[in-house]
């Protein structure tokens, strides 16, 4: 559990000391890719808590979901259709569902109801 926290801390420190501005033309692609990556992270945390975590599934899902979401945004942009909204709805729904499961896990553990 310490390694992910160190990675998060390193990312925040790098972001503070080496700020980078994303060009406006790429912001839609990046935002959808970040949403997809966050969905994978929350899914990984949920799988870890349920003792079903598989690093291969996590890594391929993390990059695969991010690339697929960015590709959907790009194709939609080229067609003039907001296809990226499908990715936002799908990944957003899963992200909130996984967060709810994680939250319930910790709340039940705090109350002593954890199995």
KAKARA-V820943 format. One record per backbone hydrogen bond with DSSP energy under -0.5 kcal/mol. CO is the residue of the C=O (numbers start at 1). NH is the residue of the N-H. If there is no record, write none. Layout:
co = [CO,CO]
nh = [NH,NH]
This chain:
co = [1,2,3,4,5,6,7,8,9,10,11,12,13,14,20,23,23,24,24,26,27,28,29,30,31,32,33,34,35,36,37,38,39,40,41,42,43,44,45,46,47,47,48,54,55,56,57,58,59,60,61,62,63,64,65,66,67,68,69,70,71,72,73,74,75,76,76,81,82,83,83,84,85,86,87,88,89,90,91,92,93,94,95,96,97,98,99,100,101,102,103,104,105,106,107,108,108,109]
nh = [5,6,7,8,9,10,11,12,13,14,15,16,17,18,22,26,27,27,28,30,31,32,33,34,35,36,37,38,39,40,41,42,43,44,45,46,47,48,49,50,52,53,51,58,59,60,61,62,63,64,65,66,67,68,69,70,71,72,73,74,75,76,77,78,79,80,81,83,85,86,87,88,89,90,91,92,93,94,95,96,97,98,99,100,101,102,103,104,105,106,107,108,109,110,111,113,114,112]
